[in-house]
Amino acid sequence: VGAQAARLADLVPNSHNGIQGYYVKEIGGSTIVDIHGTRSMHPSSTIKVLLHFTGVYQTATNQLGTRKLSNIPLQQVHSLMMWNSNNTMANLCLDSYGEVYAETVGRTICGMSTTTNFRNRFGTGGPYGNDSITTTTLADLGKLYTTVENGYFNTTKNTWFRNNMLNNTNAGGFNSTINSVR
């Protein structure tokens, strides 16, 4: 594990004068690498997965194909948010689900910490003050993915969650790599 962590640190150049973090955990197993995994960070679009999870969580299974947000099919909203990192769709989810509700879902269902907070809208630029920046941790994001992988959703919701998050472009080699280390 020490050599793996060192290799990860060598792979990413420190070009932004920031602190790098890595968090690799086996689903249902131990943490393999944790370098700053619980450090608060600005996640940019990475936190959109919590909005995606929240939307699936609060939508009845039989309504996944018919629910709309502002007259746009839920599938279209979530696919654009997750596949294209569309900030307009992410803000629509943020407005529809609510910041506090999404945070509460993350904490109560996924076990995320109070470090995970929505504090600003997507695509608003910056800089931000410390009290107005969206934050999370790598470990919190890992908890969300573990919740999904451990079968929190029924089969239909799990498939919907995955299909509207991954596609041929962004799943390809990365998805096969993840599956090969299971």
Summary of the structure (lengths in Angstrom):
residues: 182
radius of gyration: 16.7
end to end distance: 16.2
largest distance: 51.2
contacts: 497
relative contact order: 0.16
helix: 54%
strand: 9%
